[in-house]
Amino acid sequence: MLTIHAAPLVLPAGADPVVDGAVVVDGDRVTAVGPYDEVAEDAPGARVRRWPGVLTPGLRQWHPLWLLRHCYHPDPREADELGEQPLWGERLTALGDLTESRWSGSVRRGVQRMLRYGTTAVASPGARFRDPLVATAVARSGLTVVGTTGAPGTLLGERPDLDPFAEGYDLPGTVHGPLTVGGRADLAVFDVPDEAALRERGAATCVATVLAGRLVYRAR
């Protein structure tokens, strides 16, 4: 089924911005990128999803292993005791030795958190994960695993961040790749007016993530 994702501004990252733009998705592939009126005319009967803000390619997370295995992502049932934010460092150590089952749940929740930040690709040496918990969770999620060529050598903060924009790159340097016809339909939508605001406010403004054509995250 054809789906049109429309937004006030589409930033393909490999071409000029498109005001009142849209991306047409058929299955897991992008079939058109352009002004909404033009692409809608060529896709009669398509389902239309209208989003606020800017629509971009999905983002790339350089530090998934650290975020998934050096952070504990609390279960919602633990929120009263542990809060809702990832625990690392001394707070992680204070939890003691976690069982494999508890770690497995944390990793799954960590992957879901990445999707909430518009992430559709994660980097690992050799484009594969050796940690079985991480490999399984990532494979089940559908995230693309890419190599680490071009990865930043140093962090801007004291630790990796779920927000890929925390590395300080512009949009082309933060996305996995540009939106192109025939490419995999990995998209992210942010409730900001333009790219400058996106870089300033970061991926916490994400309101939707589309992974291989599937809507895997939508802000309530």
C-alpha positions as CSV (number, residue, x, y, z in Angstrom):
1,M,0.0,0.0,0.0
2,L,1.3,3.4,-0.9
3,T,1.8,5.9,1.9
4,I,2.5,9.6,1.6
5,H,4.4,11.2,4.4
6,A,3.8,15.0,4.2
7,A,5.4,17.8,6.2
8,P,5.8,21.6,5.9
9,L,9.5,21.0,5.2
10,V,11.2,18.0,3.8
11,L,15.0,17.9,4.1
12,P,16.3,15.1,1.9
13,A,19.9,15.7,3.0
14,G,21.1,15.0,-0.5
15,A,19.1,17.6,-2.4
16,D,17.4,21.0,-1.9
17,P,14.8,21.4,0.9
18,V,11.2,20.9,-0.3
19,V,8.6,23.3,1.2
20,D,5.2,21.6,1.7
21,G,7.0,18.4,0.7
22,A,6.2,14.7,0.8
23,V,7.8,11.3,0.6
24,V,5.9,8.5,-1.1
25,V,6.6,5.0,0.3
26,D,5.7,1.7,-1.2
27,G,6.4,-1.2,1.1
28,D,9.9,-0.6,2.4
29,R,11.1,1.7,-0.5
30,V,10.9,5.4,-1.3
31,T,9.2,5.9,-4.7
32,A,9.1,9.7,-4.8
33,V,10.3,12.8,-3.0
34,G,9.0,16.3,-3.9
35,P,6.2,18.9,-3.4
36,Y,3.1,17.3,-1.9
37,D,0.8,18.4,-4.7
38,E,3.0,16.8,-7.4
39,V,3.6,13.5,-5.7
40,A,0.0,13.2,-4.5
41,E,-1.2,13.6,-8.1
42,D,0.9,10.6,-9.1
43,A,-0.2,8.5,-6.2
44,P,-4.0,8.4,-6.2
45,G,-5.6,6.5,-3.4
46,A,-2.4,6.6,-1.3
47,R,-2.8,6.8,2.5
48,V,-1.6,10.3,3.6
49,R,0.1,10.9,6.9
50,R,0.6,14.6,7.7
51,W,3.3,15.6,10.1
52,P,4.3,18.8,11.7
53,G,7.7,20.3,11.4
54,V,10.5,18.8,9.3
55,L,10.8,15.3,7.7
56,T,14.3,14.0,7.3
57,P,16.1,10.7,6.6
58,G,16.5,8.5,9.6
59,L,19.5,9.3,11.9
60,R,22.6,7.2,12.7
61,Q,23.7,6.4,16.2
62,W,27.5,6.0,16.5
63,H,27.5,4.5,20.1
64,P,24.8,1.8,20.3
65,L,26.9,-0.7,22.2
66,W,27.8,1.8,25.0
67,L,24.2,3.0,25.2
68,L,22.8,-0.6,25.4
69,R,25.4,-2.3,27.5
70,H,26.9,0.5,29.7
71,C,23.5,1.9,30.5
72,Y,20.5,0.4,32.2
73,H,17.2,1.4,30.8
74,P,14.7,1.1,33.7
75,D,11.5,-0.9,33.2
76,P,8.4,1.5,33.6
77,R,7.5,-0.6,36.7
78,E,10.8,0.6,38.2
79,A,10.2,4.3,37.6
80,D,9.2,5.1,41.2
81,E,12.5,3.7,42.4
82,L,14.9,4.3,39.5
83,G,13.3,7.1,37.5
84,E,12.8,6.9,33.7
85,Q,16.3,8.0,32.4
86,P,19.1,5.6,31.6
87,L,21.4,4.7,34.5
88,W,25.2,4.6,34.0
89,G,28.4,5.0,36.0
90,E,27.9,4.9,39.7
91,R,24.2,4.5,39.5
92,L,24.5,1.5,37.3
93,T,27.2,0.0,39.6
94,A,24.8,0.5,42.5
95,L,22.3,-1.9,40.9
96,G,24.8,-4.8,41.5
97,D,25.1,-7.8,39.2
98,L,22.1,-7.8,36.8
99,T,20.7,-11.1,35.6
100,E,20.8,-11.8,31.8
101,S,17.0,-11.5,31.8
102,R,17.2,-8.0,33.3
103,W,19.9,-7.0,30.9
104,S,17.9,-8.3,28.0
105,G,14.9,-6.2,28.9
106,S,17.1,-3.2,29.3
107,V,18.6,-3.7,25.9
108,R,15.2,-4.0,24.3
109,R,14.0,-0.8,26.0
110,G,17.2,1.0,24.9
111,V,16.5,0.1,21.3
112,Q,13.0,1.5,21.7
113,R,14.5,4.7,23.1
114,M,16.7,5.1,20.1
115,L,13.7,4.8,17.8
116,R,12.1,7.7,19.8
117,Y,15.1,9.8,18.7
118,G,14.6,9.2,15.0
119,T,17.4,6.6,14.9
120,T,17.2,4.1,12.0
121,A,20.8,3.0,11.8
122,V,23.4,1.9,14.4
123,A,27.1,1.6,13.9
124,S,29.4,-1.2,14.9
125,P,32.8,-2.4,13.7
126,G,32.4,-4.7,10.8
127,A,28.7,-3.8,10.7
128,R,27.8,-6.5,13.1
129,F,27.4,-7.0,16.9
130,R,29.2,-9.7,18.8
131,D,27.2,-9.2,21.9
132,P,24.3,-11.6,21.6
133,L,21.8,-9.6,23.5
134,V,22.4,-6.5,21.4
135,A,22.6,-8.5,18.1
136,T,19.2,-10.1,18.8
137,A,17.4,-6.9,19.9
138,V,18.8,-4.9,16.9
139,A,17.9,-7.6,14.4
140,R,14.4,-7.9,15.8
141,S,13.9,-4.1,15.6
142,G,14.8,-3.8,12.0
143,L,17.5,-1.2,12.6
144,T,20.2,-1.1,9.9
145,V,23.6,-2.0,11.2
146,V,26.4,0.0,9.5
147,G,30.2,0.1,9.9
148,T,32.1,2.7,11.9
149,T,34.0,4.3,9.0
150,G,33.9,8.1,9.7
151,A,32.9,7.7,13.3
152,P,33.9,10.6,15.5
153,G,37.1,10.1,17.4
154,T,36.1,12.0,20.5
155,L,32.9,12.8,22.3
156,L,31.7,16.3,22.8
157,G,30.2,15.3,26.2
158,E,31.2,13.1,29.1
159,R,29.4,10.1,27.6
160,P,27.4,9.1,24.5
161,D,24.0,10.5,24.1
162,L,20.8,9.0,22.7
163,D,20.5,12.1,20.6
164,P,22.6,11.7,17.5
165,F,22.9,15.5,17.1
166,A,24.9,15.6,20.4
167,E,28.0,14.8,18.3
168,G,27.7,18.3,16.8
169,Y,27.3,17.4,13.2
170,D,24.9,19.0,10.7
171,L,22.0,17.1,9.2
172,P,24.0,15.4,6.4
173,G,26.6,14.3,8.9
174,T,24.0,12.9,11.3
175,V,21.7,11.0,9.0
176,H,22.5,7.5,7.7
177,G,22.1,8.6,4.1
178,P,20.0,10.9,2.0
179,L,16.4,10.3,1.0
180,T,16.5,8.9,-2.6
181,V,14.0,7.2,-4.9
182,G,14.5,3.5,-4.6
183,G,16.2,3.7,-1.2
184,R,15.0,2.1,2.0
185,A,12.2,4.1,3.5
186,D,13.9,5.2,6.8
187,L,12.4,8.5,7.8
188,A,12.3,10.7,10.9
189,V,10.0,13.7,11.7
190,F,10.8,16.5,14.1
191,D,8.5,19.1,15.5
192,V,10.7,22.1,14.6
193,P,10.5,24.7,11.8
194,D,13.8,24.2,10.1
195,E,17.2,22.5,10.1
196,A,18.8,25.2,12.3
197,A,16.2,24.6,15.0
198,L,16.6,20.9,14.7
199,R,20.3,21.2,15.3
200,E,19.7,23.5,18.3
201,R,16.9,21.5,19.9
202,G,18.1,18.0,18.9
203,A,16.4,14.7,18.2
204,A,14.3,14.9,21.4
205,T,11.9,16.8,19.2
206,C,11.2,13.6,17.2
207,V,7.5,12.9,16.7
208,A,7.7,9.9,14.3
209,T,10.1,7.3,13.1
210,V,9.6,5.2,10.0
211,L,11.8,2.1,9.6
212,A,11.7,0.3,6.3
213,G,8.3,1.8,5.6
214,R,6.9,0.9,9.1
215,L,5.8,3.5,11.5
216,V,7.7,2.3,14.6
217,Y,7.4,5.4,16.8
218,R,4.8,8.1,17.0
219,A,4.7,10.7,19.8
220,R,1.4,10.7,21.7
